[in-house]
Amino acid sequence: MTQRNPMNERYTTDNHKGATRKSAASAKPVTKAASSVRIQPTEKTPQQKKAERKQQRAKQQERDRQFYNPPTAEYKRLRKIWWVCLIAAIVLTCLSFAGNSFGMPAVATYVTLALAYVAIIAALYIDFAKCRKARQKYADEVLSHPSKEQRAAEKKAKADQRAAEKKAAEAPAEPEPKKKGLFGFGKKKDQ
């Protein structure tokens, strides 16, 4: 508020008689427009993405632990081949080093070492490609087919539902109660 006349007595005396009233606008707290509206961002924050990836990894690890050693004939056959390859690789590596120290020809030691590498690579291929596919196939079969208990519960629920529908269809419908007239008029005399 501006001062109109500095010589006016209300401005020159030390004893003020009244006070000017402040405007109502200055009494209200100042807020930004639409500050209470919160818009959820469509993009996920790095923490949300990290938590989601961690949760997916935990689910996958649990599934891998559950179906790591499936009891199928194909998987057992692949595991036997894998063990044979590993044992052959160990034996050939030991033979190569022992032959080098006991005077075996250099060509023979290199050939046995190369065969050991071939056996190791074959074992890795069997484990990472064939065995993994067998585990995945078994897990898909188990997860796609419900267990015996689940199938029995589903059958029982369907049977209960059919029985309830049949019972409802067989039960006679209750007759509707007779309506009274408006304000008691139109009553039958036998009532």
N, C-alpha and C positions, 0 to 999 in steps of 0.2 A: 504494500500500500504506500502510495507516495504522499509526501507532505505537501499540502497545498500552500499554506502561508506560514513561513517560519516565525512570524511575529505574533501569530495567534496565541492566546493565553494558554490554550491546552498544551501547547508545545513549549512555552517559556517557563511554566511553573514546575516545581519539583514534585508537587502533590498532584498526581493525576486523579481526576474524578472518575473516569470510566476507562474502559478498555475496548479496543476495537475487537470485533468478533472475527475469528478466522473463518475462512470459507470451509464449507463442508467437504470440498474436494481434497483439501490438504489433510483432513482427518482420516481419509481412507488409505489403507495400505496400498502401496504401488506394486502392481503385479504385471508381469508381461502378458500380452494377449495370448490366450489359449495355453497358459502354462500348466493347467491341470490336465490337459489332454496328453495322454502318453501313447505314442504310436510304436508298436512292436516292430522292430526292424525285421525284414524278410531274410536277410543274410544272417547266418549263425556266427557267433563270436568264435575266436580261436579256442577259447576254453570249452565252449559247447561242442565244437568239432572234435576236440581232443577227447572229451568225455565220451562222445558217441563212438569214436574209433576204439577207445579202451573197452567199452561195453561190448562192441562187436567182437573184438579179439577174445574177450573172456568167454563169450558164448561159443566161439569157434574152438577155443582150447578145451572147453568142457565137452563139446561134441567129439573132438578128436580123442580125448581121454576115454570117453564112453565106448567108442567104436574102434579103438586102436588095434585090438587083436580079435578080429571077427572069426567065428568058428566055422568058416566055410572051407571046403576041400581045395578050392582054387588058391585061396590065401595061404593055406598050409603048404601047398606044393611050391608056391613062390617063395615062402620063407625057407624051405629046405634048400632050394636052389641058391638063395641069397647066402645061407650059411656055408654051403659048399664053395661058393665063389670067395667068400672071406677067408675061409681056412686055406684054400688053394693059394690065395694071394700072400698070406702069412708064410706058408711053407715055401713058396717059390722065392720070396724075398730072403728068407733065412738061407735057403740053398744057394742063392746068388752070392750072398756075403760070405758064406762058408766056403763055397767053391773058389772065390777070389783069394781067400787066405790059404787054401790047401793046394793051390797050383792048378786049378781048373782053367782051361783055355779062356781067354778074354771074351771070345765070341759067345761061348756057352753061358758065361755069367751075364752078358748083356741080353742074351735071348731069354734067360730065366727071369731077369729083372723086367724085361718088356712084357713077358707073360703075366708077371705079378701085377703090373700096372693094368693090363687088360682085364684081369680078374677083379681088381678093385673097381675099375670103371664099370664093369658088368654088374657088380654088386650094387653100386650106387644107382645105376639105371634101373635095376630091378626094384630097389627100395623106393626111389623117388617117382618112378613112373608106374610100374605094374602094381606094386603093393598098395600105393596110394589110391589107384583106381579101384582096386578090389575093396579097400576100406570104404571108399566113397559109395560104391555100388551097394555094399552091405548096409551102410547107414541110411541110404535112400530107401532101401527095401524096408528096413525096420521102421523108419519114421513115416513111410507112406501107408503101411498096414497097421491098423490098430491092434492092440494086444487082445488076448482072449477075454480079459475082464472088461475091457471097454466095449467089445462086441456084445458080450452078454448083457451089460448094462443098457446098451442101445436097444437090443431086442426086447428086454424087459420093459423099457419105457414105451416102445411102440405097442407092445401087447397091452399094457395098462391103458394107453390112450385109446386103442380100439375097443377095449372092454368098457371104458367110460362112455364112449360114443354109442355103443350098442345098448348100454343100460339106459342112457338118456333117450334113445329112440324107442325102447320098449315101454318106458314108464308112461302111464296115461297122463295126459295134460290136465291140470286142475281147472275146473270150471271157473269162469270169471264171476266175481261177486256181483249181485244185482245192485244196480245203482239206484239211489234214492232220488226223488224228484227235487226240484228247486224249492227251497224253504219248506220242505216237508210235504209239499203238494204232490200229488200223483202217487202216493203210497198205495200199495196194494192192501186189501183188507185182511188178507190171511197172515199178515206179519204182525 
